[in-house]
């Protein structure tokens, strides 16, 4: 596989890779993985869609009470 990049950009990327003690290939792979890693899986997509449609949501009228319930849940474990 080959790619063509602007030479000035490649020089800057090489400097960044060197500063992180990475090879150019490894640095580019890391950047790509970081970007692609943000794609939600099917379960997350479903949860986001449900939330947008109000499915499974409960109204919250007391933010202090909400945080207290979170603290209680965390201290149970």
C-alpha positions in Angstrom: 0.0 0.0 0.0 1.3 3.4 -0.8 0.2 7.0 -0.2 1.3 10.3 -1.5 1.6 13.2 1.0 2.7 16.8 0.7 6.5 16.7 1.5 6.2 19.6 4.0 3.6 17.7 6.0 5.6 14.5 6.0 8.6 16.4 7.3 6.5 17.8 10.2 5.1 14.3 10.9 8.6 12.8 10.9 9.6 15.4 13.5 6.6 14.5 15.7 7.3 10.8 15.3 11.0 11.3 16.3 10.0 13.4 19.3 7.9 10.5 20.5 10.6 8.0 19.7 8.4 6.3 17.2 9.0 5.3 13.6 7.1 7.2 11.0 4.9 4.2 10.2 4.2 3.6 13.9 3.3 7.2 14.5 0.9 7.3 11.5 -0.7 4.0 12.7 -1.1 5.4 16.1 -2.9 8.5 14.7 -5.1 6.4 12.5 -6.0 4.0 15.4 -6.8 7.0 17.6 -9.2 8.3 15.0 -10.8 5.0 14.0 -11.1 3.9 17.6 -13.7 6.6 18.1 -16.3 4.8 16.0 -19.0 3.4 18.3 -19.8 -0.3 18.2 -23.4 -1.5 17.5 -24.4 -1.6 21.2 -23.3 2.0 21.7 -25.0 3.1 18.5 -28.3 1.5 19.8 -27.9 3.2 23.2 -27.3 6.6 21.5 -30.3 6.2 19.3 -32.5 5.1 22.3 -31.3 8.1 24.2 -32.1 10.5 21.3 -35.6 9.0 21.2 -36.1 9.1 25.0 -36.2 5.4 25.4 -35.2 4.1 28.8 -34.6 7.6 30.2 -35.9 8.8 33.6 -36.5 12.5 34.3 -34.1 14.0 36.8 -35.4 16.9 38.9 -32.8 16.9 41.7 -29.2 16.9 40.5 -27.9 16.7 44.1 -30.0 13.6 44.7 -28.7 12.1 41.4 -25.0 12.6 42.5 -25.8 11.2 45.9 -27.3 8.1 44.3 -24.1 7.7 42.2 -21.9 8.0 45.3 -24.1 5.3 47.0 -23.7 3.0 44.0 -20.0 3.5 43.8 -19.5 2.8 47.5 -21.4 -0.5 47.3 -18.7 -2.0 45.1 
